Amino acid sequence: MKDLIEQEKQSDCDILFDKFEGTIGDLGNCVDTLLDEKKTKMNVVGSLFSFGVSLTKFTFNVLGCAVKNTPKAIVTVAAVKREIVQEIESEYREYQKELKEDALNEKIKLLQHKVQK
């Protein structure tokens, strides 16, 4: 229970780094056990099992973090998309307005030129 409370206080990245460090440590122990000629087959199997458990826990934590943060990422992406679309629409409206003004200015010049003749 104490571990769960501490995990809630830690950020997702801290938890993942801790689990990753534990997994790497278990991998190191596993390699040491495999290379040590004095270790029995049961020690090797236990070490491999320990590494597998650690790797599985790390994988579940990564997946949990991804699932937990997906809504935040989607909302952020949607907000950025909305801002970009609004900016593009604004620029397009401004461009259309400039085109209309230029067309009107051309017509005014043509009319002034015709009136002067």
C-alpha positions as CSV (number, residue, x, y, z in Angstrom):
1,M,0.0,0.0,0.0
2,K,2.9,2.3,0.8
3,D,4.3,1.7,-2.6
4,L,1.1,2.7,-4.3
5,I,0.9,6.0,-2.3
6,E,4.5,6.8,-3.2
7,Q,3.9,5.9,-6.9
8,E,0.9,8.3,-7.0
9,K,3.1,11.1,-5.7
10,Q,5.8,10.4,-8.3
11,S,5.4,11.5,-11.9
12,D,4.8,8.9,-14.6
13,C,8.3,9.4,-15.9
14,D,9.9,8.8,-12.5
15,I,7.9,5.6,-12.1
16,L,9.0,4.4,-15.6
17,F,12.6,5.3,-15.0
18,D,12.5,3.4,-11.6
19,K,11.0,0.3,-13.3
20,F,13.5,0.6,-16.1
21,E,16.4,0.7,-13.7
22,G,15.0,-2.3,-11.9
23,T,14.6,-4.2,-15.2
24,I,18.2,-3.4,-16.2
25,G,19.4,-4.5,-12.8
26,D,17.5,-7.8,-13.2
27,L,19.0,-8.2,-16.6
28,G,22.5,-7.7,-15.2
29,N,21.8,-10.2,-12.4
30,C,20.5,-12.7,-15.0
31,V,23.6,-12.3,-17.2
32,D,25.9,-12.7,-14.1
33,T,24.0,-15.8,-13.1
34,L,24.3,-17.3,-16.6
35,L,28.0,-16.6,-16.7
36,D,28.7,-17.9,-13.2
37,E,29.7,-21.6,-13.5
38,K,29.0,-22.2,-9.8
39,K,25.3,-21.4,-10.1
40,T,22.8,-24.2,-10.5
41,K,20.2,-24.5,-13.3
42,M,17.5,-23.5,-10.8
43,N,19.4,-20.3,-10.0
44,V,19.6,-19.5,-13.7
45,V,15.9,-20.3,-14.2
46,G,15.0,-18.1,-11.2
47,S,17.1,-15.3,-12.5
48,L,15.5,-15.5,-15.9
49,F,12.1,-15.6,-14.3
50,S,12.9,-12.6,-12.2
51,F,14.0,-10.7,-15.3
52,G,10.8,-11.7,-17.1
53,V,8.6,-10.5,-14.3
54,S,10.5,-7.2,-14.1
55,L,10.3,-6.7,-17.9
56,T,6.5,-7.5,-17.8
57,K,5.9,-5.0,-15.0
58,F,7.9,-2.3,-16.9
59,T,5.8,-3.0,-20.0
60,F,2.5,-2.8,-18.1
61,N,3.7,0.5,-16.6
62,V,4.6,1.9,-20.0
63,L,1.2,0.8,-21.4
64,G,-0.6,2.2,-18.4
65,C,1.2,5.6,-18.8
66,A,0.3,5.7,-22.5
67,V,-3.4,4.9,-21.8
68,K,-3.5,7.4,-19.0
69,N,-2.0,10.2,-21.0
70,T,-3.7,9.6,-24.3
71,P,-6.7,11.8,-23.5
72,K,-4.4,14.7,-22.6
73,A,-2.5,14.3,-25.8
74,I,-5.6,14.1,-27.9
75,V,-7.0,17.3,-26.3
76,T,-3.7,19.1,-26.7
77,V,-3.4,18.1,-30.4
78,A,-7.1,19.1,-31.0
79,A,-6.4,22.5,-29.4
80,V,-3.3,23.1,-31.5
81,K,-5.2,22.0,-34.6
82,R,-8.0,24.3,-33.8
83,E,-5.6,27.3,-33.4
84,I,-3.8,26.5,-36.6
85,V,-7.1,26.2,-38.5
86,Q,-8.3,29.5,-37.0
87,E,-5.1,31.2,-38.0
88,I,-5.3,29.8,-41.6
89,E,-8.9,30.9,-41.9
90,S,-8.0,34.4,-40.6
91,E,-5.1,34.7,-43.0
92,Y,-7.3,33.5,-45.9
93,R,-10.0,36.0,-45.1
94,E,-7.4,38.7,-45.0
95,Y,-6.0,37.6,-48.3
96,Q,-9.6,37.5,-49.9
97,K,-10.2,41.0,-48.5
98,E,-6.9,42.3,-50.0
99,L,-7.9,40.7,-53.4
100,K,-11.3,42.5,-53.3
101,E,-9.7,45.8,-52.4
102,D,-7.2,45.4,-55.2
103,A,-10.0,44.6,-57.6
104,L,-12.0,47.6,-56.5
105,N,-8.9,49.9,-56.7
106,E,-8.4,48.7,-60.3
107,K,-12.0,49.4,-61.2
108,I,-11.7,52.9,-59.6
109,K,-8.6,53.6,-61.6
110,L,-10.3,52.4,-64.8
111,L,-13.4,54.6,-64.1
112,Q,-11.2,57.6,-63.3
113,H,-9.2,57.0,-66.5
114,K,-12.5,56.8,-68.5
115,V,-13.9,59.9,-66.9
116,Q,-10.7,61.9,-67.6
117,K,-11.0,61.1,-71.3
